[in-house]
């Protein structure tokens, strides 16, 4: 196991670029090897381990993308949701992981905003509803909507800067 561990770590890391995920997948690879009915009959062990690792990476990415394609509830009271699948598909597994982490963080931060700010931000920024239409729908002046969105953006910026500097 020792002679293959570094190769596997490097291989998995190149695919996921996440230490915790890499360690989880590596652990699963070793578990699969130990659960194999006849590990001594595996002729090319390194190839077998790399194939198992790659399949586990793809499984994890599929799980995350499947979760990512489910609309994220923003405010059940208004029935709004963010559906991140309308943006460009990720070009690599690490892009997919980054995308998933971004949407999880955004959803969490949106839920911390006051509902009025969240509603304006989501509808204008993510659903591309013009301020004029929002003003008519909500019976609120455009200046009030602009102010709510401004406060939402300031809070999100503050929180995301904190996350990116951790």
N, C-alpha and C positions, 0 to 999 in steps of 0.2 A: 504494500500500500504506500509506503514511504516514497518509493521510487516514482510513483505516478502522481503523488499528491500535488507537487509543484506544477507539473504540466497541466493537471486538471484545474487547479486554482487559476492559473494564467488564462487558460482556455475559457473558463466560465467568466472570469473578470472582463475579458475582452468583449463578451456578449452582453453582460448586464451592467457593468460599471457601478456596482452597489455591493459593498463589503458584506452586509448582512445577508442579502439575497444570495451572493456567491457562496457564503458559508452554508446556508440552508440547502442549496442545490448540491454542494459537495457532500454534505451529510446524506442526502437522499441517494446520491450515486453509491456511496459506500453501503448504505442500507440495501440497495438493489443487489449489489454484489453479494452481500452476506445472505440475502434471501434467495439467491439463484440456486436452483436445485443441484447443479453440478458445476460450481465455479472452476474446478480443476480441469474441466473439459473445454473451457473457453480458450480457443487457440491464439487469438490475437487480443490479449487483455487490454492493452492501451487503446486500440481501436474500439473495442467494446465499451470501455469506460467513457471515451469521448463521445460515442454515439448516444449512450445513456444520458450523459451530461447535456448534450445538445437537445435531446428530446425533452428533458426536464426544463431547460431554459424556454423552449417553445411552449411547453405546457403552462409555465408561469406567465409568459407573455399573453397567451390566449386567455387565461383567466383574468388578467388585468384588463385586456382590451374588451373582453365580454362585459366586465363591470363598467368599463368606461363608456360603452355604448348604451348603457341604461341611463335615461335622463336623471340628472341629479336634482333632487327636490330642493327648491330654494325657499319657497313660501307656500305651504299647502293651502293657506287661506285664500290665496289668489290663483292657485293652480298653476303656478309658473314652474318651469324647469329649464335647466341648461342642458343642452345636448351637445357634448363635445365632438360627436362624430361628424358634425357638419363641417368641421375644419379638415385641412389636409391630413391624410393618413401618414403616420410616422414611417420613415424610410428605413429604420433599423430597430432592432430590439431595444437598444439603449434609448433611442428617441421615444419609443413606446412607453418605456418605464418613466422617463422624464415627463412625458405628457400626462400619464396617470397621476404622478405625484403632484404635478401642477394643478390638475383638476380637483384632487382631494384637498389640497391646501386652499384653493380658491373657494371651494364649497364651504369649508370650515370657516374661513374668514368672512364670507358673505353672511353666514348664519349669525355672526357676531354683530353685524351692522343692525341699526334700527330698521324696522320693516319698511318705512317710507323710503329711506335711502337705498335699501336693498332692491326694492321694487323698481325704482327709477333706474338704478345702475343696470340691473338685469335686462329690463325691457329695452333700454336705449343702447347699451354696449353690446349685449350678447344676442338680443333678439332683433336688433336694428330697427326699433320702432322710433320714428322721428318725434322730436319734442312736441311739435304741434299736435300730432295725433295723441300723444300721451296726455297733453294738457286737456284735450277734449274728453278723452276717456275718464280721466281722474277728476275733472272739474277743478283743476289747479292751474295757477298761472305758470307760464314757461319759466319766468324768473325763479319761482319757488322750486320747480323741477331742476333747473340748472344748479341752484344752491344745494339741493339734496344730493345731486350727482357729484358735485364738487367735494362735499364732505365725505361721501362714500369713497371717492378716489383717493383723497388725502389719507383716510384711515387704512385703505388697502395698501397704499404705497408704504406707509409707516410699518405696517405689519409684514409686508413682503420684504422690505429692506432688512428687517430684523431676522427673518428666516434665512435670507441669502448670506447674512454675515455671521450666522451661528457656526 
